Amino acid sequence: MVGELSAVATAFCWSGSSISFAEAALLVGSVKINVTRLILAGLLLAITLVVFEVPVDLSRSQLMYLFFSGILGLVFGDSFLFKSYEYNGPRISSLIMSTAPPIAAILAFFFLRESLAP
């Protein structure tokens, strides 16, 4: 029962955030939304690391991968997502975004030679 309620709550949060970000993108623009979100997220992450005394002992290669992953996903990926909200609206943008897992599986099949099981 807890799993089902968590799934429904997650669906409400996803749809609520996409509608909210779409409205905000129309009001102030997708770039301002993304920059503001990244600054707030960075501040909240820093506060969390300090308050809970989380050890951050990452190697140089781990930091490099984390940096480039953040640039690709949080800067470029989310900028395009918010611009999509601005142009297409939250329903169509979310529908298109939901095709990411099957596309990733198909690309992994062809380029990484991974096997796909039912």
Helices and strands as residue ranges (DSSP letters): H 2-28, H 30-51, H 60-70, I 71-77, H 78-88, H 90-97, H 100-111
